Amino acid sequence: MNERDAVLLVEARSKSKSGKARQSREASNLSRGEVAAVVGVQESTVFRWEAGSRAPRGVPGVRYGRFLRLLEAQQ
C-alpha cells in the first residue's frame, strides 16, 4: 500500500466513524447496494462500515475512500 492509499483509507475510516460517509451517500441519493457495487463489497459491509461496527480495510477500504472523496467533490 502506498502513501496515497493509506491516506484514503484513514479518511474512509474517519468518515465512517463520524457518520459523514452515510451523510454523503444519502445526499447523493445512493443506496448502500449501489455504493457496495462500486466499491466491490457486499451491501452488508457498507452497512457495517456506516454503523461503525467495522472499519474499512485493505483495497476495498481504499476504493471506499476514493469514492467518498468523489461524492464530496460533487456536493
MODELLER restraints for C-alpha pairs under 7 A, 6 or more apart:
rsr = mdl.restraints
at = mdl.atoms
rsr.add(forms.Gaussian(group=physical.xy_distance, feature=features.Distance(at['CA:5:A'], at['CA:62:A']), mean=5.82, stdev=0.5))
rsr.add(forms.Gaussian(group=physical.xy_distance, feature=features.Distance(at['CA:8:A'], at['CA:62:A']), mean=5.50, stdev=0.5))
rsr.add(forms.Gaussian(group=physical.xy_distance, feature=features.Distance(at['CA:8:A'], at['CA:65:A']), mean=4.85, stdev=0.5))
rsr.add(forms.Gaussian(group=physical.xy_distance, feature=features.Distance(at['CA:8:A'], at['CA:66:A']), mean=6.28, stdev=0.5))
rsr.add(forms.Gaussian(group=physical.xy_distance, feature=features.Distance(at['CA:9:A'], at['CA:61:A']), mean=5.62, stdev=0.5))
rsr.add(forms.Gaussian(group=physical.xy_distance, feature=features.Distance(at['CA:9:A'], at['CA:62:A']), mean=4.89, stdev=0.5))
rsr.add(forms.Gaussian(group=physical.xy_distance, feature=features.Distance(at['CA:9:A'], at['CA:65:A']), mean=5.76, stdev=0.5))
rsr.add(forms.Gaussian(group=physical.xy_distance, feature=features.Distance(at['CA:11:A'], at['CA:65:A']), mean=6.19, stdev=0.5))
rsr.add(forms.Gaussian(group=physical.xy_distance, feature=features.Distance(at['CA:12:A'], at['CA:56:A']), mean=6.71, stdev=0.5))
rsr.add(forms.Gaussian(group=physical.xy_distance, feature=features.Distance(at['CA:12:A'], at['CA:61:A']), mean=6.73, stdev=0.5))
rsr.add(forms.Gaussian(group=physical.xy_distance, feature=features.Distance(at['CA:12:A'], at['CA:64:A']), mean=6.43, stdev=0.5))
rsr.add(forms.Gaussian(group=physical.xy_distance, feature=features.Distance(at['CA:12:A'], at['CA:65:A']), mean=4.42, stdev=0.5))
rsr.add(forms.Gaussian(group=physical.xy_distance, feature=features.Distance(at['CA:13:A'], at['CA:55:A']), mean=5.78, stdev=0.5))
rsr.add(forms.Gaussian(group=physical.xy_distance, feature=features.Distance(at['CA:13:A'], at['CA:56:A']), mean=5.88, stdev=0.5))
rsr.add(forms.Gaussian(group=physical.xy_distance, feature=features.Distance(at['CA:15:A'], at['CA:21:A']), mean=5.03, stdev=0.5))
rsr.add(forms.Gaussian(group=physical.xy_distance, feature=features.Distance(at['CA:16:A'], at['CA:49:A']), mean=5.83, stdev=0.5))
rsr.add(forms.Gaussian(group=physical.xy_distance, feature=features.Distance(at['CA:16:A'], at['CA:50:A']), mean=5.18, stdev=0.5))
rsr.add(forms.Gaussian(group=physical.xy_distance, feature=features.Distance(at['CA:16:A'], at['CA:52:A']), mean=6.48, stdev=0.5))
rsr.add(forms.Gaussian(group=physical.xy_distance, feature=features.Distance(at['CA:17:A'], at['CA:52:A']), mean=5.33, stdev=0.5))
rsr.add(forms.Gaussian(group=physical.xy_distance, feature=features.Distance(at['CA:19:A'], at['CA:50:A']), mean=6.57, stdev=0.5))
rsr.add(forms.Gaussian(group=physical.xy_distance, feature=features.Distance(at['CA:21:A'], at['CA:50:A']), mean=6.71, stdev=0.5))
rsr.add(forms.Gaussian(group=physical.xy_distance, feature=features.Distance(at['CA:21:A'], at['CA:68:A']), mean=6.65, stdev=0.5))
rsr.add(forms.Gaussian(group=physical.xy_distance, feature=features.Distance(at['CA:22:A'], at['CA:50:A']), mean=5.91, stdev=0.5))
rsr.add(forms.Gaussian(group=physical.xy_distance, feature=features.Distance(at['CA:24:A'], at['CA:71:A']), mean=6.36, stdev=0.5))
rsr.add(forms.Gaussian(group=physical.xy_distance, feature=features.Distance(at['CA:24:A'], at['CA:72:A']), mean=6.44, stdev=0.5))
rsr.add(forms.Gaussian(group=physical.xy_distance, feature=features.Distance(at['CA:28:A'], at['CA:71:A']), mean=6.97, stdev=0.5))
rsr.add(forms.Gaussian(group=physical.xy_distance, feature=features.Distance(at['CA:32:A'], at['CA:43:A']), mean=5.67, stdev=0.5))
rsr.add(forms.Gaussian(group=physical.xy_distance, feature=features.Distance(at['CA:32:A'], at['CA:46:A']), mean=6.15, stdev=0.5))
rsr.add(forms.Gaussian(group=physical.xy_distance, feature=features.Distance(at['CA:32:A'], at['CA:47:A']), mean=6.87, stdev=0.5))
rsr.add(forms.Gaussian(group=physical.xy_distance, feature=features.Distance(at['CA:33:A'], at['CA:43:A']), mean=4.85, stdev=0.5))
rsr.add(forms.Gaussian(group=physical.xy_distance, feature=features.Distance(at['CA:36:A'], at['CA:42:A']), mean=5.63, stdev=0.5))
rsr.add(forms.Gaussian(group=physical.xy_distance, feature=features.Distance(at['CA:36:A'], at['CA:43:A']), mean=5.20, stdev=0.5))
rsr.add(forms.Gaussian(group=physical.xy_distance, feature=features.Distance(at['CA:36:A'], at['CA:46:A']), mean=6.22, stdev=0.5))
rsr.add(forms.Gaussian(group=physical.xy_distance, feature=features.Distance(at['CA:39:A'], at['CA:60:A']), mean=5.96, stdev=0.5))
rsr.add(forms.Gaussian(group=physical.xy_distance, feature=features.Distance(at['CA:39:A'], at['CA:63:A']), mean=5.55, stdev=0.5))
rsr.add(forms.Gaussian(group=physical.xy_distance, feature=features.Distance(at['CA:39:A'], at['CA:64:A']), mean=5.71, stdev=0.5))
rsr.add(forms.Gaussian(group=physical.xy_distance, feature=features.Distance(at['CA:40:A'], at['CA:60:A']), mean=6.57, stdev=0.5))
rsr.add(forms.Gaussian(group=physical.xy_distance, feature=features.Distance(at['CA:41:A'], at['CA:60:A']), mean=6.99, stdev=0.5))
rsr.add(forms.Gaussian(group=physical.xy_distance, feature=features.Distance(at['CA:48:A'], at['CA:54:A']), mean=5.39, stdev=0.5))
rsr.add(forms.Gaussian(group=physical.xy_distance, feature=features.Distance(at['CA:49:A'], at['CA:55:A']), mean=5.56, stdev=0.5))
rsr.add(forms.Gaussian(group=physical.xy_distance, feature=features.Distance(at['CA:49:A'], at['CA:56:A']), mean=6.31, stdev=0.5))
